[in-house]
Amino acid sequence: MALSKKAEVSIAVVDFFRNKMNERAEILISNSIDTESNLSSVVFKNIVLTLGIDYTKYESRANFIDISLLKVRNCIAHGAYLQIGGEDYRVLADEVIMLLRWIKNDLENSASADGFKVKV
């Protein structure tokens, strides 16, 4: 189970907001984003939202992530034979590259607009 889903973490956050607002919060960067070992559309959405990026344009790619990437990855990881043609591979690679470019652009735009800063 991911650390963020445990009650003790939630209780600590609530305790901080209730009793320690005059103290500096400590955030462990290494645990900030959890890919849960397999990137599903649910995990991807959580990552995008954690980064403060609008998920709207990525919603239409959920089936692609779950079927074209995760299902194929699981087949390969579990030793199933998988034959993929050159054109199918090109389409798959193009879609992945497009998603990576979208994320890159959204992160750069957020950084340029100080999207990482807390708005008070």
PyMOL commands that set and color helices and strands:
alter all, ss='L'
color gray80, all
select helices_A, chain A and resi 3-5+7-19+29-31+41-50+56-77+86-112
alter helices_A, ss='H'
color red, helices_A
deselect
rebuild
show_as cartoon
